[in-house]
Amino acid sequence: MFGILKRKIADRKVLWLIEEILDSNNKKTGKGIPIGNLTSQLFANVYLNELDQFIKRTLKRRYYIRYMDDFLTFGESKQELWLAKEQIAEFLKTKLDLGLHPKKANVFPVNKGIEFLGYKVFGNYCILRKSTVKRFVKRVKRYKREIRTGVMLPEKLPLAIQSWQAYAKFANSWRTASRFSKIVAPKK
């Protein structure tokens, strides 16, 4: 990570500060970035820009999307995509010391829907993944418990639900999202 940044930044004071931030996470292995730190998203995007450049310039993949550490690429045949997957895995391993997730890096036909960022996307619509909804239901239950025990302020629950509804509105999920409105609606 530091080597990549060093190629782009000349200021020694800025480089010193970046090195301090990177080293603050794990001095033993020298790997990883400080998650939760304001710089972590920036560093992750800078680091994975190397992958973006490899996929677009070297592999010349026409259709490629990345958001943080989730990415997709599309192709005309399974063989083409399996080859691209092997090349990407090799690049990640040798150049970035990363690996593809063994269960999430798949090749499959798009007509079955593409799971991406908590949605299942089809040709002309998308829905929320069942696991996304289940995870949020568990979170709401935990929030309610925390409100009962005084760990969480009651005002936080409507904010959490509004946030989730804003995320859910990008899917064909009106019925699912509206279920959560009833949770925080004032009782008559």
C-alpha positions in Angstrom: 0.0 0.0 0.0 2.7 2.4 1.0 4.6 1.7 -2.2 1.6 2.5 -4.3 1.1 5.8 -2.5 4.8 6.7 -2.7 4.6 6.5 -6.5 1.8 9.2 -6.4 2.8 11.5 -3.5 6.1 13.4 -3.4 5.7 15.3 -0.1 7.8 13.6 2.6 5.7 14.9 5.5 2.5 13.5 4.0 4.3 10.2 3.3 5.5 10.1 6.9 1.9 10.7 8.2 0.5 8.0 5.9 3.1 5.5 7.0 2.3 6.3 10.7 -1.4 5.7 9.9 -0.7 2.4 8.1 1.7 1.2 10.8 -0.7 1.9 13.6 -2.9 -1.0 12.5 -0.6 -4.0 12.6 3.1 -3.6 13.2 3.7 -7.4 13.4 2.6 -8.4 9.9 2.7 -5.0 8.1 -0.6 -5.9 6.5 -4.0 -4.4 6.7 -5.4 -0.9 7.1 -6.9 0.7 10.1 -10.6 -0.2 9.7 -12.9 2.5 10.9 -10.2 5.1 10.4 -11.4 7.9 8.1 -8.5 7.0 5.7 -9.5 3.3 5.4 -11.9 3.8 2.5 -9.5 6.1 0.7 -6.7 3.6 1.1 -8.9 0.7 0.0 -9.9 2.5 -3.1 -6.3 3.5 -3.9 -5.1 -0.1 -3.3 -7.8 -1.7 -5.4 -7.3 0.9 -8.2 -4.4 -1.4 -9.1 -7.0 -4.2 -9.7 -9.2 -1.8 -11.7 -6.3 -0.9 -14.0 -5.3 -4.5 -14.4 -8.9 -5.5 -15.3 -9.5 -2.6 -17.7 -6.1 -2.2 -19.3 -4.5 -5.6 -19.2 -7.5 -7.9 -19.4 -9.4 -5.3 -21.4 -12.7 -6.3 -19.8 -15.4 -4.2 -21.3 -18.0 -4.6 -18.5 -16.5 -4.2 -15.1 -18.0 -2.6 -11.9 -16.4 -2.2 -8.5 -17.7 -0.8 -5.3 -15.2 -1.0 -2.5 -14.1 -4.7 -2.4 -17.1 -6.0 -4.4 -16.8 -6.2 -8.1 -18.4 -7.7 -11.2 -17.4 -8.4 -14.7 -19.5 -9.7 -17.6 -18.7 -11.7 -20.6 -20.0 -13.7 -23.6 -19.0 -17.2 -22.5 -18.3 -19.3 -19.4 -14.8 -20.1 -20.7 -14.0 -16.4 -21.1 -15.1 -15.6 -17.6 -13.3 -18.6 -16.0 -10.1 -17.5 -17.6 -10.7 -13.9 -16.4 -11.3 -15.2 -12.9 -8.1 -17.2 -12.9 -6.1 -14.1 -14.2 -7.7 -11.8 -11.6 -7.0 -14.3 -8.8 -3.4 -14.6 -9.9 -3.0 -10.8 -10.0 -4.6 -10.3 -6.6 -2.3 -13.0 -5.1 1.0 -11.9 -6.7 0.6 -8.1 -6.9 -1.7 -7.2 -4.0 -1.3 -10.2 -1.6 -5.1 -10.6 -1.7 -7.4 -13.4 -2.7 -10.9 -13.9 -4.0 -13.6 -15.1 -1.6 -13.9 -18.8 -2.1 -17.8 -18.8 -1.9 -18.5 -15.4 -3.5 -16.3 -15.5 -6.6 -18.6 -17.2 -9.0 -19.3 -17.5 -12.7 -23.0 -17.9 -13.6 -25.6 -16.8 -16.1 -27.0 -13.3 -15.5 -30.6 -14.5 -16.1 -30.5 -16.1 -12.6 -29.9 -12.7 -11.1 -26.7 -11.1 -9.8 -26.2 -10.7 -6.1 -24.4 -7.4 -5.6 -24.3 -5.0 -2.6 -27.2 -6.7 -0.8 -29.5 -6.7 -3.8 -30.3 -9.4 -6.4 -30.3 -7.7 -9.7 -32.1 -9.0 -12.8 -32.4 -7.5 -16.3 -35.1 -4.9 -15.5 -35.6 -5.0 -11.8 -33.9 -5.8 -8.5 -34.9 -7.2 -5.1 -33.3 -7.2 -1.7 -31.4 -10.4 -0.9 -33.2 -12.5 1.7 -30.1 -12.5 3.8 -30.1 -8.7 3.8 -33.6 -8.6 5.0 -33.0 -11.3 7.7 -29.9 -9.4 8.9 -31.9 -6.2 9.3 -34.7 -7.9 11.1 -32.2 -9.3 13.6 -30.7 -5.8 14.0 -34.1 -4.3 14.7 -34.7 -6.9 17.4 -31.4 -6.2 18.9 -32.1 -2.4 18.8 -35.5 -3.0 20.6 -33.7 -5.1 23.3 -31.1 -2.3 23.7 -33.9 0.3 24.0 -35.6 -1.8 26.7 -32.4 -2.2 28.7 -31.4 1.5 28.3 -28.4 0.8 26.1 -29.8 2.7 23.1 -32.0 5.8 23.0 -35.5 5.2 21.5 -34.9 8.0 19.0 -32.3 5.9 17.3 -34.6 3.2 16.0 -36.6 5.3 13.6 -33.3 6.7 12.2 -32.0 3.2 11.6 -35.2 2.2 9.9 -35.3 5.3 7.7 -31.7 4.6 6.7 -32.5 1.1 5.8 -35.6 2.2 3.9 -33.5 4.6 1.9 -31.3 1.7 0.9 -34.3 -0.6 0.3 -36.1 1.8 -2.0 -33.6 1.1 -4.8 -35.0 -2.4 -5.0 -38.5 -3.5 -5.9 -39.2 -3.8 -2.2 -42.1 -1.5 -1.3 -43.9 -4.2 0.7 -40.8 -5.3 2.6 -39.7 -1.8 3.4 -43.1 -0.7 4.5 -43.3 -3.5 7.0 -40.6 -1.7 9.0 -42.6 1.6 9.0 -45.2 -0.1 11.2 -42.5 -0.9 13.8 -41.8 2.7 14.5 -45.2 4.2 13.7 -46.8 5.9 16.7 -49.4 3.8 18.4 -53.0 5.1 18.2 
